[in-house]
Amino acid sequence: MVKGLRGIFGREASEPAPAPARQPERCLSCGANLEGSRLYERFRVCHSCGFHFHLTAQERLATLLDAGSFHEDDRGVSAIDPLSFQGRQSYRSRVVQEQRRTRLTEAALTGTGWIGGREVVIGVIDFAFLGGSIGVAAGERLARAFEKAAARRVPVVLVCSTSGTRMQEGLLALMQGPRIAVAAGRHARAGLPYIAVLTDPTTGSAYSGFINLADVLIAEPNALVGYAALRALQETTKNGLPEGAHTSEAHLQRGLVDAVVSRPNLRETLAGLLDLLTGGGAVERGRPGKEGRVVHTPRPAWQQVQLSRHAQRPTARDFIERMTSGFFELRGDRTGSDDPAVVAGIGSLSGEAVVLVGQVRPHTNDQAGVIGPAGFRKAERAFRLASKLGLPVVTLVDTAGADPSLGAEEAGQGAAIARCMQAMLATASPTVAVITGEGNSEAAMAMAVADRVLMLDNAVYEVIRPEDAAAILEGGEAGAPDVAERLRLTSHDCLRLGIVDHTVPEPGEGAHTDHAAAAALLRRAVLRELARLRRKRGSRRLEERYSRYRELGSTRSWLRGRIERRLAHLQDRMGSWFDRLRGRAFRRRADYPDDAGIPV
């Protein structure tokens, strides 16, 4: 048996009788000799190839929970044969037989315990009991688990190995999906986290129901995961399934699960994730540190555009790695795509758990890192999770723009951008956005509508790339430097326009010269803004956010608007006058070359 198994159960739980020893001589996958393997004895994992053997529900609890912390709940909940189902073998007798064989009363074992010193309500669905199928009794136990977690205000951890609905209980079994879902919804509305661990196999209505309602999905390696059973997939696929299809690794690649974690590392991963999801210690609401006087670098706008695109400028991943002491990445949008142009996750920033969303732009060429619909949906997912759990949001903006391709359009690019922006505006927790490089148009704006907007000194925020604007206005990209000045896109311009609240200095000649120093300066600025926002009531902060974006760019009076229009007309006329003077001087130089002299 797994070491520490007897110590995992409290005195109030009934101890199972010792199971017969299971020591297969060789691994079922690679054939390695398992005699004396400590990894196999403790975790049922092959030391040679990493193959994960099945664990019973009791063994599973032993590998995850703090010793002696488990207390089983609802052991007496049962509903044997609610339909009096008749078959070749009596369903009632089969259930009783499974109870004796597995020493479980149902496929779902639920209770309370501790992981890394943090209380959780935990449920384990054991495939050994009628394929882990969900019937009336299992559904009631799982629903009660969510209700108990909501009452105790603790997270839910659900470890799944299931084939779906128990057909012998008919529609009553099918309706356990909504039965569990409504209880999970109440738990979610209480702002509490729910983590699901998918083991081999996890399929059927449970996967398409309450399992995919989890905030975070973690899977064990090479687990069979998905809605359809493997047999059903093989029947519908003419040429056979591709290698690795329908596995946890394939789901990770498409952003359908957030992480694939081997069993020996699972407890530590859950403990760290629970710390992050439950706050991990908030920044004190004391007086924020004073902001030093920021001295802007006097560079032309076009030069700042080039610096914002510098090949060595730190990316969002660089900043996140250096600013946080721990980071758990959320993968994908749960619809089958994972856009690498956006990174999202939960990290610890000076001891405070925050949701981080970054636009990852490789500075290899100007068009790299455009964001598709899946990237905006991933960001939207992160904003909604932050709002649910009350975690602050920090976004790092650096993008060449939204993907303008036909494929992106047909995948719902417009709706994805709009909903991403709306989700950030509606986030109930404090939000801070930072323009770290080149913030281009709608893609930047959708992830920068925050309570506080910061901007690195050499960053730029554009309605359109200067080259593109020059091509439209002047018929070629040669005029990009002049157009860049007129677009007012530098950090200094954005500060004067009221688009951003503060600028953040960069080390030396720019952030590209010292990534560590740039991250330290940014981290200090973000923490200062979060401390300021924490001091405000939530309702007041949301009202200020509404006023901020409601009034941006508005003219409050007829007189002010008329004066601004007259000044704009005057500037246009003066610009035309200077252009004519320059044109006349140029023609005179062409008519009278320098060596010929110019007559007086």
C-alpha positions in Angstrom: 0.0 0.0 0.0 1.0 3.6 -0.4 3.1 4.9 2.5 1.2 6.9 5.1 -2.2 5.5 4.0 -3.3 4.5 7.5 -2.4 8.0 8.8 -4.4 9.9 6.3 -7.8 9.1 7.8 -9.1 10.6 11.0 -10.5 8.5 13.8 -14.1 9.3 12.7 -13.5 7.7 9.3 -13.8 3.9 9.1 -10.6 2.3 8.2 -10.7 0.0 5.2 -9.5 -3.5 5.5 -6.0 -3.9 4.0 -6.1 -4.5 0.3 -4.2 -7.4 -1.2 -0.6 -6.5 -2.2 -0.2 -5.4 -5.7 3.3 -5.8 -6.9 3.4 -6.6 -10.7 6.9 -7.7 -11.6 7.1 -5.4 -14.7 5.6 -2.2 -16.0 2.6 -2.6 -18.2 4.0 0.0 -20.6 7.7 -0.5 -20.9 8.3 -3.8 -19.2 10.7 -2.4 -16.6 11.3 -4.4 -13.4 9.4 -2.7 -10.6 10.7 -4.7 -7.7 12.2 -2.3 -5.1 11.1 0.8 -7.0 10.4 3.6 -4.4 8.6 5.7 -7.0 6.3 2.8 -7.7 5.8 1.8 -4.1 4.8 5.4 -3.1 3.0 6.8 -6.2 2.4 3.7 -8.4 4.5 5.4 -11.1 7.0 3.5 -13.2 10.6 4.7 -12.5 11.6 4.0 -16.1 8.9 5.3 -18.4 6.7 7.3 -16.0 3.6 5.2 -16.7 0.9 6.0 -14.1 -0.9 3.0 -12.7 -4.4 3.2 -11.3 -4.8 4.4 -7.7 -7.8 3.6 -5.5 -9.7 6.5 -3.9 -7.9 5.8 -0.5 -4.5 5.7 -2.1 -5.3 8.9 -4.0 -6.1 10.7 -0.8 -2.9 9.4 0.8 -0.8 11.0 -2.0 -2.5 14.4 -1.8 -3.7 15.3 1.7 -1.8 16.2 4.9 -1.4 13.1 7.1 -4.4 12.5 9.4 -6.5 15.3 8.0 -9.2 13.5 6.1 -12.7 13.2 7.4 -15.2 11.4 5.2 -18.7 12.9 4.7 -22.0 11.5 3.5 -20.9 7.8 3.6 -24.5 6.9 4.4 -25.9 8.6 1.2 -27.0 5.8 -1.0 -29.6 5.0 -3.7 -29.2 1.4 -4.8 -31.2 0.6 -8.0 -33.6 3.5 -8.1 -35.2 2.2 -11.3 -35.3 -1.5 -10.2 -33.3 -2.1 -13.4 -33.4 -5.7 -14.8 -30.6 -7.2 -16.8 -28.6 -10.4 -17.1 -27.3 -9.7 -13.6 -29.3 -7.9 -11.0 -28.1 -4.3 -10.9 -28.6 -4.2 -7.1 -26.5 -7.3 -6.6 -23.8 -5.9 -8.9 -23.6 -2.7 -6.8 -23.3 -4.7 -3.6 -20.6 -6.8 -5.2 -18.6 -3.7 -6.1 -19.0 -2.3 -2.6 -17.4 -5.5 -1.2 -14.7 -5.6 -3.8 -13.6 -1.9 -3.6 -14.5 -1.2 0.0 -16.4 1.9 -1.2 -20.1 2.5 -0.8 -20.2 4.5 -4.1 -18.0 5.7 -6.9 -17.6 9.2 -5.3 -15.7 9.5 -2.0 -16.1 13.0 -0.5 -14.9 14.7 2.7 -12.8 17.4 4.1 -9.0 17.5 4.5 -5.9 19.8 4.3 -3.4 20.3 1.5 -0.3 22.2 2.4 -2.0 23.4 5.6 -5.0 24.8 3.8 -8.5 23.3 4.3 -10.3 21.9 1.3 -13.4 19.9 0.5 -12.1 17.0 -1.6 -13.9 14.5 -3.8 -12.4 11.4 -5.5 -14.3 9.6 -8.3 -12.9 6.0 -8.4 -13.0 4.2 -11.8 -12.7 0.9 -10.0 -16.3 1.3 -8.8 -18.5 0.6 -11.9 -16.2 2.6 -14.1 -16.5 5.7 -11.9 -19.9 6.2 -13.4 -22.1 8.9 -11.8 -25.5 7.7 -10.4 -27.9 9.3 -8.0 -25.9 8.6 -4.9 -22.6 9.8 -6.3 -24.3 13.0 -7.7 -25.9 13.7 -4.3 -22.5 13.3 -2.6 -20.7 15.6 -5.0 -23.5 18.3 -4.8 -23.3 18.2 -1.0 -19.5 18.6 -1.2 -19.9 21.9 -3.1 -22.6 23.1 -0.7 -20.4 22.2 2.3 -17.4 24.0 0.7 -19.6 27.1 0.1 -20.8 27.1 3.7 -17.2 26.7 5.1 -15.9 29.1 2.4 -13.1 26.7 1.3 -12.0 25.5 -2.1 -13.1 22.3 -3.8 -10.6 19.8 -5.2 -12.1 17.1 -7.3 -10.0 14.1 -8.6 -11.8 12.3 -11.5 -11.5 8.9 -13.1 -14.9 8.3 -14.7 -16.6 6.9 -17.7 -19.6 9.2 -17.4 -23.3 8.5 -16.6 -24.5 5.2 -15.0 -26.9 3.9 -17.6 -28.7 1.5 -15.2 -30.1 4.5 -13.4 -31.4 6.0 -16.6 -32.4 9.7 -16.8 -32.1 10.1 -13.1 -28.4 9.5 -13.5 -28.2 11.9 -16.5 -29.8 14.6 -14.4 -27.0 14.4 -11.9 -25.1 16.7 -14.2 -27.3 19.7 -13.5 -27.7 18.6 -9.9 -24.0 19.0 -9.3 -23.8 22.1 -11.6 -26.2 24.2 -9.6 -24.3 23.4 -6.4 -21.0 24.2 -8.1 -22.6 27.5 -9.3 -23.5 28.5 -5.8 -20.0 27.7 -4.7 -18.7 29.9 -7.6 -20.9 32.8 -6.7 -19.4 32.8 -3.3 -16.0 33.6 -4.9 -14.4 30.3 -4.1 -12.0 28.3 -6.3 -12.7 24.9 -7.8 -9.8 22.7 -9.1 -10.4 19.5 -11.0 -7.7 16.8 -11.5 -8.2 14.6 -14.5 -6.8 11.1 -14.3 -6.9 8.1 -16.7 -9.7 7.9 -17.9 -12.0 10.9 -17.7 -14.7 10.9 -20.3 -18.4 11.1 -20.8 -21.1 13.4 -19.3 -19.0 14.1 -16.2 -16.3 15.6 -18.4 -18.8 17.6 -20.4 -20.7 18.7 -17.3 -19.4 19.6 -13.9 -15.7 18.8 -14.5 -15.3 21.5 -17.1 -16.9 24.1 -14.8 -13.6 24.1 -12.8 -11.5 27.2 -12.6 -8.3 25.2 -13.2 -8.0 21.8 -14.9 -4.9 19.7 -14.2 -4.3 16.3 -15.8 -2.0 13.5 -15.1 0.4 12.4 -18.0 -0.9 10.4 -20.9 -4.4 10.2 -19.4 -7.4 9.4 -21.7 -9.4 12.7 -21.5 -12.4 13.9 -23.5 -16.1 13.8 -24.0 -16.2 10.7 -26.2 -15.1 7.3 -25.1 -12.1 5.9 -27.0 -14.2 3.2 -28.6 -16.7 5.8 -30.0 -13.9 7.9 -31.4 -12.3 4.9 -33.2 -15.7 4.0 -34.7 -16.2 7.5 -36.1 -12.6 7.8 -37.4 -12.0 6.1 -40.8 -8.2 6.2 -40.9 -7.6 5.7 -37.2 -6.7 8.2 -34.5 -3.5 10.1 -34.7 -0.8 9.2 -32.2 -1.3 10.9 -28.9 -4.9 12.0 -29.7 -7.5 12.2 -26.9 -4.8 12.4 -24.3 -4.0 15.0 -21.6 -1.0 16.2 -23.6 -3.2 16.8 -26.7 -5.7 18.7 -24.6 -2.9 20.8 -23.2 -1.6 21.7 -26.6 -5.1 23.0 -27.5 -5.6 24.8 -24.3 -8.3 22.4 -23.0 -6.5 21.8 -19.8 -4.1 24.2 -17.9 -1.3 21.8 -16.9 -0.1 18.2 -17.1 1.5 17.3 -13.8 3.1 14.0 -12.9 1.8 12.3 -9.8 4.9 12.9 -7.6 4.6 16.7 -8.1 0.8 16.9 -7.9 0.5 17.6 -4.2 3.0 20.4 -4.3 1.4 21.9 -7.4 -2.0 21.9 -5.7 -0.7 23.4 -2.5 0.9 26.3 -4.4 -2.1 26.8 -6.6 -4.4 26.9 -3.6 -2.3 29.6 -2.0 -2.6 31.7 -5.2 -6.3 31.2 -5.8 -7.2 32.0 -2.2 -5.3 35.3 -2.2 -1.9 34.4 -0.9 -1.8 37.5 1.4 -3.0 40.9 0.2 -1.0 44.0 -0.1 -1.5 46.1 3.0 -3.9 49.0 2.7 -1.5 51.4 4.2 -0.2 54.6 2.7 1.5 53.8 -0.7 5.1 54.8 -1.2 5.8 58.2 -2.6 6.4 58.4 -6.3 9.7 59.9 -7.3 9.9 62.6 -9.9 10.0 61.0 -13.4 12.4 62.6 -15.8 11.4 61.9 -19.4 14.0 61.2 -22.0 13.9 63.9 -24.8 13.7 61.5 -27.8 11.9 62.1 -31.0 8.7 60.0 -31.4 10.1 57.9 -34.2 13.1 57.0 -32.1 10.8 55.8 -29.3 8.9 53.7 -31.8 12.1 52.0 -32.8 13.1 51.5 -29.1 9.6 50.0 -28.3 10.3 47.4 -31.0 13.9 46.7 -30.0 14.9 43.1 -30.6 16.2 42.8 -27.0 13.3 44.6 -25.3 11.9 42.4 -22.5 8.7 40.6 -23.4 5.7 39.9 -21.1 7.1 36.5 -20.1 10.4 38.2 -19.2 8.7 40.7 -17.0 6.4 38.0 -15.3 9.4 35.7 -14.6 11.4 38.5 -12.9 8.5 40.3 -11.1 6.8 37.2 -9.5 8.0 34.6 -7.1 5.5 32.0 -8.4 3.4 31.8 -11.5 0.8 29.2 -12.6 -0.1 29.6 -16.3 -3.7 29.3 -17.5 -3.8 27.6 -20.9 -6.2 28.3 -23.7 -9.8 29.6 -23.9 -11.5 26.2 -23.3 -12.8 26.2 -26.9 -9.9 24.3 -28.5 -7.3 27.0 -29.1 -4.3 28.4 -27.2 -2.9 31.6 -28.7 0.8 31.9 -27.8 0.6 35.7 -28.3 -1.2 36.0 -24.9 0.1 34.6 -21.6 -2.3 34.5 -18.7 -2.1 33.1 -15.2 -1.9 33.7 -11.5 1.3 34.9 -9.8 2.6 36.1 -6.5 3.7 39.7 -6.6 5.4 40.6 -3.3 3.3 38.1 -1.5 0.0 39.1 -3.1 -1.8 36.9 -5.6 -2.6 38.7 -8.8 -3.9 37.6 -12.2 -1.4 38.5 -14.9 -2.3 38.9 -18.6 0.6 39.6 -21.0 0.8 40.2 -24.7 3.8 38.2 -25.9 5.4 39.9 -28.8 8.6 38.4 -30.2 10.7 41.3 -31.4 12.0 39.4 -34.4 9.9 41.4 -36.9 7.3 44.2 -36.8 4.4 41.8 -37.5 5.2 39.1 -35.1 2.9 38.4 -32.2 -0.5 39.5 -33.7 -3.3 38.4 -31.4 -6.1 36.1 -32.6 -9.6 35.5 -31.2 -8.3 32.7 -28.9 -5.9 35.2 -27.3 -8.6 37.7 -26.5 -10.8 34.9 -25.2 -8.0 33.6 -23.0 -7.6 37.1 -21.5 -11.4 37.3 -21.0 -11.3 34.0 -19.1 -8.5 35.4 -16.9 -10.5 38.6 -16.2 -13.6 36.7 -15.2 -11.6 34.4 -12.9 -10.0 37.5 -11.2 -13.4 39.0 -10.7 -14.8 35.8 -9.2 -12.0 35.3 -6.8 -11.4 39.0 -6.0 -7.8 39.0 -7.3 -6.2 42.2 -8.7 -5.4 42.2 -12.4 -2.1 43.4 -14.0 -1.9 43.5 -17.8 1.3 43.9 -19.8 0.6 45.4 -23.2 3.0 45.0 -26.2 1.5 44.0 -29.5 1.7 44.6 -33.2 -2.1 44.5 -33.3 -5.0 42.1 -33.8 -4.7 39.4 -36.4 -6.3 40.8 -39.6 -6.4 37.5 -41.5 -9.6 35.9 -42.9 -9.2 32.9 -40.6 -9.3 35.3 -37.6 -12.3 37.1 -38.9 -14.2 33.8 -39.4 -13.3 32.7 -35.9 -15.0 35.8 -34.4 -12.2 38.3 -34.0 -14.5 41.3 -33.6 -16.6 39.7 -30.9 -13.6 38.4 -29.1 -12.0 41.9 -28.9 -15.3 43.5 -27.8 -15.9 40.9 -25.1 -12.4 41.0 -23.8 -12.6 44.8 -23.4 -16.0 44.5 -21.7 -14.8 41.8 -19.3 -11.9 44.0 -18.2 -14.1 47.0 -17.7 -16.5 44.9 -15.6 -13.8 43.3 -13.5 -14.8 43.8 -9.8 -11.3 43.7 -8.5 -8.5 46.4 -8.9 -6.9 46.6 -12.4 -3.6 48.0 -13.5 -2.4 48.0 -17.1 1.1 48.7 -18.3 2.1 49.6 -21.8 5.6 48.0 -21.9 6.4 48.2 -25.6 4.4 49.1 -28.7 0.6 49.2 -27.9 -1.0 49.0 -31.3 -4.7 50.0 -31.7 -7.6 47.8 -30.6 -5.5 44.9 -29.5 -3.7 47.1 -27.0 -6.8 49.0 -25.9 -8.9 45.8 -25.2 -6.4 44.8 -22.4 -5.5 48.3 -21.2 -8.9 49.6 -19.9 -7.8 49.6 -16.3 -8.3 51.6 -13.1 -4.7 52.8 -13.5 -2.7 52.8 -16.7 1.1 53.0 -16.6 3.5 53.3 -19.5 7.3 52.6 -19.7 9.2 55.7 -20.7 10.2 54.4 -24.2 6.9 52.7 -24.9 4.4 54.0 -27.5 0.5 53.7 -27.7 -0.8 54.0 -31.2 -4.1 54.2 -33.0 -2.2 53.0 -36.1 1.4 52.2 -36.9 3.2 55.3 -38.1 4.3 53.6 -41.3 0.7 52.6 -42.1 -0.5 56.1 -41.3 2.1 57.7 -43.6 1.2 55.3 -46.4 -2.4 56.4 -46.1 -1.8 60.2 -45.6 1.3 60.8 -47.7 1.4 57.8 -50.1 4.5 56.2 -48.7 6.3 55.1 -45.5 9.0 57.7 -45.9 6.9 60.2 -43.9 6.6 57.9 -40.9 8.9 59.9 -38.6 6.9 63.1 -39.2 3.6 61.3 -38.8 4.8 59.7 -35.6 5.2 63.1 -34.1 1.8 64.2 -35.2 0.1 61.1 -33.8 1.1 62.0 -30.2 2.0 58.4 -29.4 4.9 58.6 -26.9 4.5 58.1 -23.1 4.9 61.8 -22.6 2.1 62.6 -25.0 -0.2 60.0 -23.5 0.4 61.4 -20.0 -0.5 64.9 -21.2 -3.6 63.6 -23.0 -4.8 61.8 -19.8 -4.6 58.4 -21.5 -2.1 57.1 -18.9 -1.7 58.0 -15.2 2.1 57.7 -14.8 5.2 56.8 -16.7 7.7 54.3 -15.4 11.4 55.1 -16.0 13.7 52.7 -17.8 17.3 51.8 -16.9 20.2 53.3 -19.0 19.3 53.7 -22.7 16.2 51.6 -22.4 14.6 48.5 -20.9 16.6 46.4 -23.4 19.9 47.2 -21.7 18.9 45.7 -18.3 15.9 43.4 -18.0 16.3 42.9 -14.3 16.4 46.6 -13.5 13.5 47.3 -15.8 11.4 44.6 -14.1 12.3 45.9 -10.6 11.2 49.5 -11.6 8.0 48.2 -13.1 7.3 45.9 -10.1 7.7 48.9 -7.7 5.3 51.0 -9.8 2.7 48.3 -10.0 2.7 47.6 -6.3 2.4 51.4 -5.6 -0.7 51.6 -7.8 -2.3 48.4 -6.3 -1.8 49.8 -2.8 -3.6 53.0 -3.8 -6.4 51.1 -5.3 -6.7 48.8 -2.3 -7.5 51.8 -0.1 -10.6 52.6 -2.0 -14.0 51.0 -1.6 -15.0 48.7 -4.5 -18.1 50.7 -5.4 -16.1 54.0 -5.5 -13.4 52.4 -7.6 -15.9 51.1 -10.1 -17.6 54.5 -10.3 -14.2 56.2 -10.9 -13.4 53.6 -13.6 -16.8 54.4 -15.3 -16.1 58.2 -15.1 -12.6 57.8 -16.5 -13.6 56.1 -19.7 -16.9 57.9 -20.0 -15.1 61.3 -20.1 -12.0 60.4 -22.1 -11.6 62.8 -25.0 -14.8 64.7 -24.3 -15.3 68.4 -24.4 -17.5 69.6 -21.6 -18.7 72.9 -22.9 -19.6 74.5 -26.2 -17.0 77.3 -25.6 -14.2 74.9 -25.0 -15.0 72.8 -28.0 -15.2 75.9 -30.2 -11.8 77.2 -29.0 -10.2 73.8 -29.6 -11.6 73.6 -33.1 -10.3 77.2 -33.9 -6.9 76.3 -32.5 -6.8 73.1 -34.6 -7.8 75.1 -37.8 -5.1 77.7 -37.0 -2.4 75.0 -36.6 -3.5 73.4 -39.9 -3.2 76.8 -41.7 0.2 77.5 -40.2 1.4 74.0 -41.2 0.2 74.6 -44.8 2.0 78.0 -44.8 5.3 76.4 -43.6 4.9 73.6 -46.2 4.5 76.2 -49.0 7.6 78.1 -47.7 9.6 74.9 -47.7 8.4 74.0 -51.2 9.3 77.4 -52.6 12.8 77.3 -51.0 13.3 73.8 -52.5 12.3 75.0 -56.0 14.7 77.9 -55.8 17.6 75.7 -54.8 16.7 73.4 -57.8 16.7 76.4 -60.2 20.0 77.9 -58.9 22.6 75.2 -58.0 25.1 76.1 -55.3 28.1 76.4 -57.8 26.2 78.8 -60.0 25.3 81.2 -57.2 21.9 82.8 -56.5 21.4 86.3 -58.0 20.3 89.0 -55.7 
